[in-house]
Amino acid sequence: MCGIAGIVSARLGEAAPQAVRGMLDAMRHRGPDGDGLWSSGPAHLGHRRLSIVDLEGGKQPLCNEDGTIWISFNGEIYNFPELRPELEARGHRFKTRCDTEAIVHAYEEWGAECVKHLRGMFAFAICDTAKRTLFLARDHFGIKPLYWGRQGGILAFASELRSLRRVPGWRWDLDVRAVDDYLRLQYIPAPRSVFRDVFKLAPGHAMSVSLDSLEGEPVLYWDPVFAPDPAKNAAQWEESLDAALEESVRAHLMSDVPFGAFLSGGVDSSAVVAYMSRVMDRPVQTYCIGFEEAEFDERQHAALAAARWKTDHRVEVVKLDALSLLPTLAEHYGEPFGDSSAIPTWHVCKLAASHVKMALSGDGGDEAFAGYGSHMAWMDWLAYRDIKELKRAALQAGAFVSAADKEKRAPSLDRWMRYIEYIGDEARSLLWREEWRTQASGPCDAFEREYAAARSLAPLSQVQRMDARTYLPNDILMKVDVASMLHSLEVRTPLVDLRVWEAALRVPPALLAAKGADGGFSGKLLLKKVMERYYPPEFLHRKKQGFALPIQRWFSPGGEHRAAVEERLLGTDSPLREWFEPDGVQAVCDQGAMGQVWVLLFLDQWLRQEKDHAASSSVENSVVVSDTTSESQEEKQCALADKRVTIGVGAPARIAMFYDARGWAWWNRIRAVRRFAAPRFQIDALKIGSFHGDSYDLATVFDADFVPRLLHLPLHKRVGGCSCGKPSYMDAANMCLKENFVSGILVNCKLNHDHALDFSRSFLCQNGVDEELFCPAPERAQEFCGCWVGFSGSVGEKGTELIAEASRRTGTNILTLDRNAMNQGESGLLTPVQVRDYLYHPASFYVCMSRYEATPNPGLEALACGVPVISTRVGNMVELIRDGYNGFLIDRTAEALAEAIEKLRASDLSALRRNARDSILNGWTWRQQVKKYEHAFDQLLARGKG
C-alpha cells in the first residue's frame, strides 16, 4: 500500500518537482518505507511506499525496459501470479517480483484496456512518454482513492485531498452542491469532492490525458452486471460461493510481511477469519476493540469466533472521546465525512498496526449479499408488510384501501432516499441561508445516474447496486482507507473482490433475502447458510449490530457532550453561520436524530480547519508565471492582455446569469456553466426580474428581449445573447451591439454567429450535454420506434404535425413529450432521468422537424444516449449530423422524414448508435463547451477593465 501523486504542467517549470515533493511529504504516513520522484518534460510522478511484497525490488516510480513508460501505483494486484507468465509468453521481460511491473507490461500490451485484465485494489498513474499521455485508473470498486484536478494549466492527482493542497496556485472554492450531498448522505459521492474543481476518479473509471493540452475525461471500464442464474439450486450456489470466498481469501494473503485480520464478531469478519484459518498453516492474528457501553460491545461474539479457530486474539477496550479525535479525522479525510464509525475504525487500525503491516477486513459483505437493514426495509415496504397499519389509518380517515394502493408501492429513487438520508430535503432547505439555497438545491446527480442504471433490475438488486456504486466506495472503503493509512497499515477486503462479485451478481435475489416467520424480510441468507459449515446457527442468526457509537447518549439533551455540542454549533464563532441559518442548526440539534448532529459537528470542524488552510496557503501557493513559459491556448485566454499571470490570487469574478423558468433550457445551461466553469468565475443563477443590484462583474441574458432589464448597469457589465435560430433574434442581438446597449453577446449557434455585426464582441457559446447522465441504454428495445421532445408552442415551429404524418406513413411509433401540452410551468417537467429512460433509451432514432433552432437540446441528449438523429438543417444540427453516419439531415416535409425513417430502418443501427455517442464525446459535452463561455467571460471582463 502506498501513496501516489503527480503533476503535469509545462507552465510550472522547475517548481513542479518541488511541488510533488511537498505532495509526498503531506502523506508520509501512507508510505514510511521510502519515496521516489521521476520527471520528464511536463510530467512528474511521485510515490511513497509501504513495503508489503518484494521489499527490495518494488521501488517506484518504475519503468518498462526502454524507459518510455513510467508508473506510480497504489494497491495490490491479486492475479499477478497468473498475469506475469501470460505477459512473459507475449515477450515482456520482468526485472522484479512486484505486481507493479505487471501493470506496466499490461499497459504496453493492451493500452487503456489493461485495467480489464487486472484483479485487485488499485489507483495508478502511467506516463507514456512516446504517446505523450498520462493514464489514470481506479479499481473496479473504488477500494483505493484517487483525486484529480485541472486548473490554470496544471493537472495534478494524488491519493489524498490534503496532498493536493500542495499544488501551487490552485483555488479551493467550495462546491455548495457537494456540501448539500454531504448533509444528505454523510459523505460526498464521486465524482464530486468538496471543492469545485477537484474530483474523485469514480470506481471502475480510467482517463487518458494529453501531456500537451491536458485534455481528457474519465471513461467507465467496468460496471456490476446483475444477471441471476436460475439454473443452479440453493445447494449448488452454496458450493460456488464457498469456493469463491476461500479462493479470494487465499489470493489476498500474498505478502512478505506479517499480517492479521480485524475480527468484530460479525458475520463478515468471522467469515474472513474462518477462511484464513482454513488456508494458513499457523494461527491467524486477530484484532478487536471493545467499548465500555455494553449495547455497543461485540467482544463476546469476537471471542467465540477466535476460540473456534484458535486465533492469536488481541482485544483493546477503548474509552471513546469523539470530540478530541475530531480534528485529526477532519484533517486526514480532507473533506466532510460524517460516518461516526470512523472513530472505532481508527482505533482498531491503530491496534492492528502495532503488531502487523497488513490486515484483512470483512467490509463489503452487506453490499454483495444484501445484509443492510435498509435493504430489508425496502423489501418490506414493497411487499406491503404494513397493510394492517395502512388499512387502520385509512379507516380512521373514512377512506378505503383499494388494489390501486398496491401500485403506489413501486420502487422509486425517492423512496430509497428516505431509508438512507441523514438530513432530508425539508431540513436542509431550512438549514441553508437564502443566498446559498438556490445553489444547493437539486437532486443528487450520482444517485440519479445510478438509479437509472438499476431501474430494470429486481428490487433487491436495485439497492444492492446503488450501495455498491455509492455507499461502499464513498463511505465504507474511504473510511477504512484513511483510518488504516493514517497508521501505515494496509487493509485488504476479500469480500470486495472481482471473483467474489462475479459469483454474487449471478445469485437469484430470493436466495439472498426472504420473509421470515414474523412476516418481515431477513437478509444475507446465502452467506449465513455457507457459514453454518463453520459456525453454529445461533452465532450467525442474531440481530445485526454494526460498528456504531453511543452518539445518541452523548449528544441528546442532558447527554455528557450536549453542552459542548451546542457551544460549537450555535456559538457566534461557528463557521456554520456563514452557510446555515442558526434556527435551522438548532432544529437539527433538537429533533433527536443525533447522527445528524455528528454530520454538522464534522462539517463545523472541517470548516474551521479549512479557514486555517486558506490563510496559510494564500501566500505560499501563489505563483507568478512569466510570458516565456510555454502556455496552452486555454492559459493564453486566461492571461488576456496581461504579460504575466498570477495563479490563485484575488477573488473570483462574479457573474449573474438569468433564466426564465427552473428546469427549462436556460436554467439547465446555467447549471452546466456553473458546474464546469473554472474557479476564477463565481456563477450565480438568478430568475429574470429578481436582480436589481450592481454587485456583479457581468450580468448575462440569453436573448435581446431581456436586455432592457440590464440598462441600469454600466455598459461593460451588460451581456446580451441570441439563443434561438430565428433570424429576427439575431437581428435584435446585433441591434443591441450597434446601439451599445451591451458590451457583448453570447450566440448559441454558428449559423447565427456568422451574421454577427461585430465579431470582436460576439462569442459563439453553444450548448453541451451531460454525457454521464445521458448515456446509452444497457439494453436496446427490440421495437423500431422514434421519439421527440419539445415545446410545441415555441417560436421554433416544431413541426409536430409533420412528425405525426410521417409516423402514419411509415407505420412507425414515435414517442412524444410535448411540454406545451403539459402546461404546468416549472412544476410539470419530467426529470432528465425520466426523459432519458422513457424516451431516449427505448427509441431507435430522434426527430427534429423545427423550422428554427439554435441548439435543440433533446437532439444533443439523444445523440449522447447513442440515438441517431433525423433533423432539418437548423442551427447546430448542421455541424453535428452527418448523413448515414449518426443520422440524416432532411428537408422540412413529412415525405422527407418518412424517407429518412425507412433509410434508417435499413441501416446498421449499431454503427449509427456508436457514431451518435462519439459525435457528442468529440467536442459537445458540457465540460468541453464551457471552455467557450470561459473565453467569452475573460474577454468581456478584460474589456471592462480596459
Order of alpha helices (4+ residues) and beta strands (2+ residues): beta-alpha-beta-beta-beta-beta-alpha-alpha-beta-beta-beta-beta-alpha-alpha-beta-beta-beta-alpha-beta-alpha-beta-alpha-beta-alpha-alpha-beta-alpha-alpha-alpha-alpha-alpha-alpha-alpha-alpha-alpha-alpha-beta-alpha-beta-beta-alpha-alpha-alpha-alpha-alpha-alpha-beta-alpha-beta-beta-alpha-beta-beta-beta-alpha-beta-alpha-beta-beta-alpha-beta-alpha-alpha-beta-alpha-beta-alpha-beta-alpha-alpha-alpha
